[in-house]
């Protein structure tokens, strides 16, 4: 079984590998802290939505039972 060299994909094409090249080489702590704050803000928002949804379902259930 012969495979032509043109058909073989390199690791870059196969796995979407991108070399570091021109990107920042150092991590910025302020960026990481800002990402953590944003993530916490989103988590709080989703938790509030879930809690309010569950509460409304319970209230509707009790209203239906009381009729």
Contact map, one row per residue, 1 for C-alpha under 8 A:
1110000000000000000000000000000000000000000000000000000000000000000
1111000000000000000000000000000000000000000000000000000000000000000
1111101100000000000000000000000000000000000000000000000000000000000
0111111100000000000000000000000000000000000000000000000000000000000
0011111100000000000000000000000000000000000000000000000000000000000
0001111110000000000000000000000000000000000000000000000000000000000
0011111110000000000000000000000000000000000000000000000000000000000
0011111111000000000000000000000000000000000000000000000000000000000
0000011111111100000000000000000000000000000000000000000000000000000
0000000111111100000000000000000000000000000000000000000000000000000
0000000011111111100000000000000000000000000000000000000000000000000
0000000011111111110000000000000000000000000000000000000000000000000
0000000011111111100000000000000000000000000000000000000000000000000
0000000011111111100000000000000000000000000000000000000000000000000
0000000000111111100000000000000000000000000000000000000000000000000
0000000000111111110000000000000000000000000000000000000000000000000
0000000000111111111000000000000000000000000000000000000000000000000
0000000000010001111100000000000000000000000000000000000000000000000
0000000000000000111110000000000000000000000000000000000000000000000
0000000000000000011111100000000000000000000000000000000000000000000
0000000000000000001111100000000000000000000000000000000000000000000
0000000000000000000111110000000000000000000000000000000000000000000
0000000000000000000111111000000000000000000000000000000000000000000
0000000000000000000001111110000000000000000000000000000000000000000
0000000000000000000000111110000000000000000000000000000000000000000
0000000000000000000000011111000000000000000000000000000000000000000
0000000000000000000000011111100000000000000000000000000000000000000
0000000000000000000000000111111100000000000000000000000000000000000
0000000000000000000000000011111110000000000000000000000000000000000
0000000000000000000000000001111111000000000000000000000000000000000
0000000000000000000000000001111111100000000000000000000000000000000
0000000000000000000000000001111111110000000000000000000000000000000
0000000000000000000000000000111111111000000000000000000000000000000
0000000000000000000000000000011111111100000000000000000000000000000
0000000000000000000000000000001111111110000000000000000000000000000
0000000000000000000000000000000111111111000000000000000000000000000
0000000000000000000000000000000011111111100000000000000000000000000
0000000000000000000000000000000001111111110000000000000000000000000
0000000000000000000000000000000000111111111000000000000000000000000
0000000000000000000000000000000000011111111100000000000000000000000
0000000000000000000000000000000000001111111110000000000000000000000
0000000000000000000000000000000000000111111111000000000000000000000
0000000000000000000000000000000000000011111111100000000000000000000
0000000000000000000000000000000000000001111111110000000000000000000
0000000000000000000000000000000000000000111111111000000000000000000
0000000000000000000000000000000000000000011111111100000000000000000
0000000000000000000000000000000000000000001111111110000000000000000
0000000000000000000000000000000000000000000111111111000000000000000
0000000000000000000000000000000000000000000011111111100000000000000
0000000000000000000000000000000000000000000001111111110000000000000
0000000000000000000000000000000000000000000000111111111000000000000
0000000000000000000000000000000000000000000000011111111100000000000
0000000000000000000000000000000000000000000000001111111110000000000
0000000000000000000000000000000000000000000000000111111111000000000
0000000000000000000000000000000000000000000000000011111111100000000
0000000000000000000000000000000000000000000000000001111111110000000
0000000000000000000000000000000000000000000000000000111111111000000
0000000000000000000000000000000000000000000000000000011111111100000
0000000000000000000000000000000000000000000000000000001111111110000
0000000000000000000000000000000000000000000000000000000111111111000
0000000000000000000000000000000000000000000000000000000011111111100
0000000000000000000000000000000000000000000000000000000001111111110
0000000000000000000000000000000000000000000000000000000000111111111
0000000000000000000000000000000000000000000000000000000000011111111
0000000000000000000000000000000000000000000000000000000000001111111
0000000000000000000000000000000000000000000000000000000000000111111
0000000000000000000000000000000000000000000000000000000000000011111
